[in-house]
């Protein structure tokens, strides 16, 4: 009973802290410690969200489709790169430094070039999302493949197992925890990447909507978009957590011990 009560209390820490921050925010706005045109109150943000709900949902569908498409391409490319780099040492030595260098270049700096090369359609936005998503997954998979137990691999080889069998039965299961951890990071980047990509141009999407309301100084609507993006990112991360439990149910048993 005490343990169950403690678990409930532990789960309330994060929501309680968030509610406390929102209350402080509301008090600051109510006392006019910050001008209203600079910082709208939570109530104003909620009213803007309700009033603009249908418009926001329309833009969200565009941004979410871009995010999921870019994330899907990122997962596919990351998997191919990680498998290739794990199997071929020369490929690993050639590509690994390039992967690191690719993360030192701000995506926002090359995004205008992508628009110039690919136009104002969905392609440059998907490319931006891909660039911010594939790296965490690639590195997580690669590290997981490298952490596979060498003695178990040698045992399977001595029993006549080929490279494909070793990969499916040893390396891939070993890489799954790292892959899902990298996927959690990438899904949060995906929606943010879509919004940033839409700042550069387009006709629809949350980024386009943010640009329009910013120019009209409707900061309550901007905050509504920020909260919506945060909420969608949390939902996607929760879905990855559920996928984690589905694929690796034994982790819950280990955590309970």
C-alpha positions, -999 to +999 in steps of 0.1 A: +000+000+000+028+024+009+047+015-022+017+021-044+011+055-027+047+064-033+044+055-070+013+077-073+032+106-056+062+101-079+039+103-110+024+136-097+058+154-095+060+164-131+023+175-135+024+194-103+056+212-113+040+222-147+008+233-130+029+254-106+047+271-135+014+279-152+000+294-120+031+316-116+028+326-152-009+336-147+000+356-115+028+374-133+003+383-162-025+393-138-003+416-118+010+431-151+046+425-141+052+419-178+033+439-205+004+419-220+015+424-256+049+407-247+036+378-226-001+367-229-016+349-200-024+312-200-061+320-201-056+341-232-035+314-248-062+288-241-089+311-255-068+316-287-064+279-290-101+273-287-110+301-311-085+289-337-089+252-331-102+243-366-075+264-383-048+249-361-059+214-368-058+220-406-023+233-403-013+205-379-023+179-405+001+194-430+030+197-405+024+162-391+024+146-425+057+163-433+071+153-399+061+116-403+074+114-439+107+129-430+110+107-399+102+076-420+129+085-445+153+092-416+146+058-401+151+040-434+184+058-442+197+055-407+190+017-407+208+013-440+238+034-430+241+017-396+240-018-411+264-009-438+289+008-414+287-022-390+294-047-418+321-028-436+349-013-416+361+009-445+326+023-449+325+031-412+358+049-413+347+069-443+312+079-433+314+083-395+334+116-396+309+129-422+280+121-400+296+141-371+304+170-395+268+170-408+256+178-372+280+208-369+263+226-397+231+244-386+201+231-406+186+266-406+217+278-425+213+253-453+175+253-454+174+283-478+196+264-502+172+234-500+144+257-509+164+271-538+172+236-551+139+219-544+113+247-546+086+256-520+068+223-520+071+195-495+105+182-506+127+207-489+107+205-456+110+167-456+147+170-463+151+194-433+132+169-410+154+141-424+186+159-416+176+165-379+161+130-374+185+105-390+216+111-369+204+101-334+189+069-349+220+060-369+244+065-339+221+046-316+218+016-340+255+016-347+264+016-310+239-012-304+253-033-331+288-028-317+277-038-282+266-072-293+283-099-272+314-112-291+314-145-273+279-152-284+287-142-320+317-166-320+295-194-306+270-189-334+298-189-360+311-221-346+277-236-349+276-226-386+255-195-384+259-170-413+261-132-411+224-128-417+215-152-389+239-134-365+224-101-374+188-111-368+193-131-337+221-113-319+229-078-333+194-065-340+179-075-306+209-059-289+204-026-309+167-023-303+169-004-269+193+021-284+172+024-316+140+032-295+160+057-274+172+074-306+137+073-320+123+092-289+148+120-296+140+120-333+102+121-330+105+153-309+129+168-335+105+158-363+076+182-355+100+210-345+119+205-377+087+207-397+077+240-381+112+255-387+112+243-423+078+259-429+092+293-417+112+294-449+081+294-471+050+275-480+012+279-480+001+258-450+015+243-418+021+254-383+053+272-392+034+292-419+007+300-394+032+311-368+048+335-393+014+350-401+004+356-365+038+369-356+036+396-382+002+406-368+017+406-332-009+380-321+014+364-295-014+345-278-019+325-310+019+320-313+019+305-278-010+283-287+010+269-316+040+263-292+019+244-268+003+224-296+038+214-310+049+205-275+018+184-269+022+165-303+058+158-295+049+144-261+022+122-277+047+109-303+072+101-276+045+083-256+037+062-286+074+053-289+073+043-252+043+021-259+061+005-288+091-001-265+069-020-241+053-040-269+086-050-285+105-055-253+081-065-225+110-081-206+122-046-197+092-041-174+100-073-155+137-063-151+126-028-138+103-044-112+131-065-097 
